[in-house]
Amino acid sequence: AGAPALAAAANEHTRVVAYDPQADSPAAILAQARDALAGQTAASIGLATHGQPGSFALTEGITVSAGSLATPEAATFWQGLAAMLGEHGRIDLSRAEGVLALDQRSWAAALPRFS
């Protein structure tokens, strides 16, 4: 499983970016996502990673939960990710291995912008 399986299952409108949660920083993950989009916006951005109920591990040292979202590093990451979304884009979260999937076609409910 992991990035190779996700890439194989992805449709032609999906860009799969695998990152190393033990080595990559949130800024590096954002840079990889920007590169994959090549100036386009995404209909949705899905993060699949590991974690405990109510949280997930973005990287080795950063666990995302309701309590950690207000930290400056987390706010910068989520604002950067939200900036890559189209007008009605969304961010989907699931627990698996460190993979970021960018889907440029499947639109859904609007994600409120972080301010």
NORUR-V202012 format. One line per field, one symbol per residue. ss: DSSP state (h for helix, s for strand, l for the rest). phi: phi as a letter, one per 40 degrees, with the letter a starting at -180 (. if undefined). A space follows every 10 residues. Layout:
ss->???
phi->???
This chain:
ss->llhhhhhhhl lllsssssll lllllhhhhh hhhhhhhlll lsssssssss lllllssssl lsssllllll lhhhhhhhhh hhllssssss ssssslllss ssslllllll lllll
phi->.gdccccccc cccbbbbcbc ccbccdcccc cccdcccfgc bbcabbbbab ibdgaaccbd bbbcadcccc cdcccccccc ccccccdbca bbbacabcbb bbbbbccadc ccccb
